[in-house]
Amino acid sequence: MTDAFKDREAALEGEYFRRKEQEDLARLRAKMQQESRDSTQLRCPRDGGEMVTVTIENVQVDRCTQCGGMWLDAGELEQLTHRDAGDGFFDRMRRTIAGE
């Protein structure tokens, strides 16, 4: 009779650990899916805020929703400064500030 109790105890113990492992795996899968979603979202290098794409002068730049910083990819600064020989975004901004 003691063998039956030991067998039952071992079976219950095995079932308990299988259930715990399945719960842990489900938790890890959910965490990995969340991290995967978060990794596709750009983060601000300055403060880690969420980056959104805005269009300035037909050039798409990344802007941080927290600090308001604007981040340019390769070639975007040249597109903004050399547009129409002196009529680019920064030239117009400089003339506006200078009162020209």
Secondary structure, DSSP 8 states (H G I E B T S, - for coil): -HHHHHHHHHHHHHHHHHHHHHHHHHHHHHHHHHHHHHHHS-B-TTT--BEEEEEETTEEEEEETTT--EE--TTHHHHHHSTTTT-SHHHHHHHHHHT-
